[in-house]
Amino acid sequence: MSDNTSQDRRIARTRTQLWQALFALLQEKHWQDINVSQICRRANIARSSFYLHFQNKQELLDYGFESGVANAKTEIANYEKTHQGLVTLHWLAHHIHSVHGLKPSGITEDVYIFSRFQRVIGELFTDELQRKGKPVENDMMSFLVGGTFAVLQSWINEGAEESPDTIAMRLNRIATRLL
C-alpha cells in the first residue's frame, strides 16, 4: 500500500470522526453553543489536527452537509428502484426516523441547522424533479419543503405511530396534488 493511500485513509478517518463528533453534539446542544474544543474532545482529536482539516466549525458543518447530500443522492437512487412518487420523501421520512430521533422538539429545534437542512432537502427535491422533467419554481419548492417539514413535525409530535413508509405515502399524496 502506498503512503498516499494510508494518508488518504487517515485524512478521511479524521474528518469523519470530527463530523460524527459535531453531529453528536448537535443532538445535545444548539449550534451556537458548540465550539471547536468540544468537537475535538468528543472526537478525541487534537485541536491542531482539527485546524489541519478545517478552518472553523462552519467549514466542518459544510463538509458534513456535502457528505450527507452525496450519501442522500445515492440512497435516493436506490429508493427509485422500489418506490413511486417523490422518492426524496421516502428517504427523508426514513432519515428523520433513524437519524434525528423522534423527540417532541423534533427536527426544528436548532433554527440555524434546520434552515440548512431545509435548503439541502430543497436541493434534493429539485434534483429529483428535474430528473423527472418536472418544472421547478421557487414558490412551489418553498411550499413543498415547508409543508413536508410541517407534516413531519406533526408526525413526531403525535408520537410517530405511523411507519416512515406510511408517512412518506401520505406526503406523496399531497405532493402529487401540488405537482
C-alpha positions as CSV (number, residue, x, y, z in Angstrom):
1,M,0.0,0.0,0.0
2,S,1.4,3.4,-0.9
3,D,2.0,6.1,1.7
4,N,-0.6,8.3,-0.1
5,T,-3.3,5.7,0.3
6,S,-2.7,5.3,4.0
7,Q,-2.5,9.1,4.4
8,D,-5.8,9.5,2.5
9,R,-7.4,7.0,4.8
10,R,-6.2,8.8,7.9
11,I,-7.5,12.1,6.5
12,A,-10.9,10.6,5.7
13,R,-11.0,8.9,9.2
14,T,-10.1,12.1,11.0
15,R,-12.7,14.1,9.0
16,T,-15.3,11.5,9.7
17,Q,-14.5,11.4,13.4
18,L,-14.8,15.2,13.6
19,W,-18.1,15.2,11.7
20,Q,-19.5,12.5,13.9
21,A,-18.5,14.4,17.0
22,L,-20.2,17.6,15.7
23,F,-23.3,15.6,14.8
24,A,-23.4,14.0,18.2
25,L,-23.0,17.4,19.9
26,L,-25.8,18.8,17.7
27,Q,-28.1,16.2,19.2
28,E,-27.4,17.7,22.6
29,K,-26.8,21.4,22.1
30,H,-27.6,24.3,19.8
31,W,-25.1,25.2,17.0
32,Q,-24.1,28.4,18.7
33,D,-23.3,26.6,22.0
34,I,-20.7,24.3,20.3
35,N,-17.1,25.2,19.9
36,V,-14.0,23.6,18.3
37,S,-12.6,22.4,21.7
38,Q,-15.8,20.5,22.4
39,I,-15.8,18.9,19.0
40,C,-12.1,17.9,19.4
41,R,-12.7,16.4,22.9
42,R,-15.7,14.4,21.6
43,A,-13.7,13.1,18.6
44,N,-10.6,12.6,20.8
45,I,-8.6,14.6,18.2
46,A,-6.1,17.4,19.0
47,R,-7.2,20.9,18.1
48,S,-4.1,21.3,15.9
49,S,-5.3,18.3,13.9
50,F,-8.8,19.9,13.6
51,Y,-7.2,23.0,12.0
52,L,-5.2,20.9,9.6
53,H,-8.5,19.8,8.1
54,F,-10.9,22.7,8.7
55,Q,-10.6,26.4,9.4
56,N,-13.6,26.5,11.8
57,K,-16.7,24.7,12.8
58,Q,-18.6,26.2,9.9
59,E,-16.3,24.5,7.5
60,L,-16.7,21.2,9.3
61,L,-20.5,21.7,9.1
62,D,-20.3,22.4,5.4
63,Y,-18.2,19.2,4.9
64,G,-20.9,17.2,6.8
65,F,-23.7,18.6,4.7
66,E,-21.8,18.0,1.5
67,S,-21.1,14.4,2.6
68,G,-24.7,14.0,3.6
69,V,-26.0,15.2,0.3
70,A,-23.8,12.8,-1.6
71,N,-25.0,9.9,0.6
72,A,-28.6,11.0,0.3
73,K,-28.4,11.1,-3.5
74,T,-27.1,7.5,-3.5
75,E,-29.8,6.3,-1.2
76,I,-32.5,8.2,-3.1
77,A,-31.3,6.5,-6.3
78,N,-31.7,3.1,-4.5
79,Y,-35.2,4.2,-3.4
80,E,-36.1,5.0,-7.0
81,K,-35.9,1.3,-7.8
82,T,-38.6,0.3,-5.3
83,H,-40.8,3.4,-4.6
84,Q,-43.1,5.6,-6.7
85,G,-43.8,9.3,-6.4
86,L,-41.2,11.6,-4.9
87,V,-38.6,9.2,-3.6
88,T,-36.9,12.0,-1.7
89,L,-39.9,11.9,0.6
90,H,-39.3,8.2,1.4
91,W,-35.7,8.9,2.0
92,L,-36.5,11.9,4.2
93,A,-39.0,10.1,6.4
94,H,-36.6,7.2,7.0
95,H,-33.7,9.6,7.6
96,I,-35.7,11.6,10.2
97,H,-36.9,8.4,11.8
98,S,-33.5,6.8,12.1
99,V,-31.1,9.6,12.5
100,H,-32.8,12.5,14.2
101,G,-34.8,10.6,16.7
102,L,-38.4,11.3,17.5
103,K,-38.2,13.7,20.4
104,P,-41.1,16.2,20.6
105,S,-38.7,19.1,19.8
106,G,-38.1,17.1,16.6
107,I,-36.3,18.5,13.7
108,T,-36.8,22.2,14.1
109,E,-35.2,22.9,17.5
110,D,-31.9,24.4,16.2
111,V,-33.0,27.1,13.8
112,Y,-29.7,27.5,12.1
113,I,-29.2,23.8,11.4
114,F,-32.8,23.3,10.5
115,S,-32.6,26.0,7.8
116,R,-29.5,24.4,6.4
117,F,-31.2,21.1,6.4
118,Q,-34.3,22.6,4.6
119,R,-32.1,24.0,1.9
120,V,-30.5,20.6,1.4
121,I,-33.9,18.9,1.1
122,G,-34.9,21.6,-1.4
123,E,-31.8,20.7,-3.5
124,L,-32.7,17.0,-3.3
125,F,-36.3,17.7,-4.4
126,T,-35.1,20.0,-7.2
127,D,-32.7,17.3,-8.5
128,E,-35.4,14.7,-8.4
129,L,-38.0,16.9,-10.1
130,Q,-35.5,17.9,-12.8
131,R,-34.6,14.2,-13.5
132,K,-38.3,13.6,-13.9
133,G,-38.7,16.6,-16.3
134,K,-41.0,18.5,-13.9
135,P,-40.9,22.3,-13.7
136,V,-39.2,23.6,-10.6
137,E,-40.5,27.0,-9.4
138,N,-39.2,28.7,-6.3
139,D,-42.6,29.3,-4.7
140,M,-43.6,25.7,-5.3
141,M,-40.3,24.4,-3.9
142,S,-40.7,26.6,-0.8
143,F,-44.2,25.3,-0.3
144,L,-43.2,21.7,-0.8
145,V,-40.3,21.9,1.6
146,G,-42.1,23.9,4.3
147,G,-45.2,21.7,4.0
148,T,-43.2,18.5,4.2
149,F,-41.5,19.6,7.3
150,A,-44.7,20.7,8.9
151,V,-46.3,17.3,8.3
152,L,-43.1,15.5,9.6
153,Q,-43.1,17.7,12.7
154,S,-46.8,16.8,13.4
155,W,-45.9,13.1,12.9
156,I,-43.2,13.4,15.5
157,N,-45.4,15.4,17.9
158,E,-48.1,12.8,17.7
159,G,-45.6,10.0,18.7
160,A,-44.7,8.8,15.2
161,E,-47.0,5.9,15.4
162,E,-47.1,5.6,11.6
163,S,-44.2,4.0,9.9
164,P,-41.8,6.1,7.8
165,D,-43.2,4.4,4.7
166,T,-46.8,5.3,5.7
167,I,-45.9,9.0,6.3
168,A,-44.0,9.1,3.0
169,M,-47.1,7.8,1.2
170,R,-49.2,10.5,2.9
171,L,-46.7,13.1,1.9
172,N,-46.6,11.8,-1.7
173,R,-50.4,12.0,-2.0
174,I,-50.2,15.7,-1.0
175,A,-47.1,16.4,-3.3
176,T,-48.8,14.7,-6.2
177,R,-51.7,17.2,-6.0
178,L,-49.3,20.1,-5.7
179,L,-47.2,19.0,-8.7
